[in-house]
Amino acid sequence: NQFLRVLNDLALLTLLNGFEKDNLLEKFRVRLGGRDDIDYLTFCHELNALAGFEAGIP
């Protein structure tokens, strides 16, 4: 799963247990072109909000 690889590359995957990982996958899952995908934009916006980052500022 690409989303899990991204979390792993960001060193976030090891912080999650199975329940949390499954909930993240379900929360950000969207159906695109007849297949399941992840809404990365919403994920990034929510992650930035939780971290206290201002929108649009790297």
C-alpha positions in Angstrom: 0.0 0.0 0.0 1.5 3.3 -1.1 0.0 5.2 1.9 1.7 2.9 4.3 5.0 3.3 2.4 4.7 7.1 2.7 4.0 6.8 6.4 7.1 4.5 6.7 9.3 7.0 4.7 8.2 9.8 7.1 9.0 7.5 10.1 5.4 7.7 11.2 4.4 4.1 10.6 6.3 2.7 13.6 4.3 5.1 15.9 1.0 3.4 15.0 -0.5 0.2 16.2 -2.7 -1.9 13.9 -5.9 -0.3 15.1 -4.6 3.2 14.5 -3.2 2.2 11.1 -6.5 0.7 10.0 -8.4 3.8 11.2 -6.1 6.1 9.2 -6.6 4.0 6.1 -10.4 4.1 6.5 -10.5 7.8 7.4 -8.7 9.0 4.3 -9.9 6.4 1.8 -11.6 7.7 -1.3 -12.9 5.9 -4.4 -11.3 7.2 -7.6 -11.7 5.7 -11.0 -13.3 2.6 -9.6 -10.5 1.9 -7.1 -9.7 2.8 -3.5 -7.1 5.5 -3.0 -6.1 7.9 -0.2 -7.0 11.6 0.0 -3.5 12.8 0.5 -4.5 16.5 0.4 -6.9 16.1 3.3 -4.4 14.0 5.2 -1.7 16.7 4.8 -4.1 19.5 5.8 -5.2 17.6 9.0 -1.6 16.6 9.9 -0.5 20.3 9.5 -3.4 21.5 11.6 -2.5 19.0 14.4 1.1 20.1 14.2 0.1 23.8 14.5 1.6 24.7 11.1 0.1 27.6 9.2 -1.6 26.7 5.9 0.5 27.3 2.8 3.8 27.9 4.7 6.4 25.2 4.2 
